[in-house]
Amino acid sequence: MKNSTWDRRARSASTRKPAAARYAEENDAPRTRTRTFGEAGVLTSNKGLVVRVGDAEFQVTIVRSR
């Protein structure tokens, strides 16, 4: 029994690099990395993300507004 196109695509997608990594390589853009505050070891009780783009680092705090 032949594998369907869907099966082949799903298998292929699971072994490929993330879209952001592929974009960075194809367009000579800096690599990005995103981690939660907890994963990055940020000492705060806030929820948020640490986003690195090349050598720059950004901290994005997530606050519930409603």
QUIFENBEL-V516250 format. One line per field, one symbol per residue. ss: DSSP state (H for helix, E for strand, L for the rest). phi: phi as a letter, one per 20 degrees, with the letter a starting at -180 (. if undefined). psi: psi as a letter, one per 20 degrees, with the letter a starting at -180 (. if undefined). Layout:
ss: ???
phi: ???
psi: ???
This chain:
ss: LLLLHHHHHHHHHHHLLLHHHHHHHHLLLLLEEEEEHHHHLLLLLLEEEEEEELLEEEEEEELLLL
phi: .fffggffffffffdefggffffgffdleffdbccfgffemfebefercdddcmeeccddedcfec
psi: pqqrhggggggghiirqqghggggghjkqqqqppqrgghikpnqiqqaqpppociqpqpopoppi.
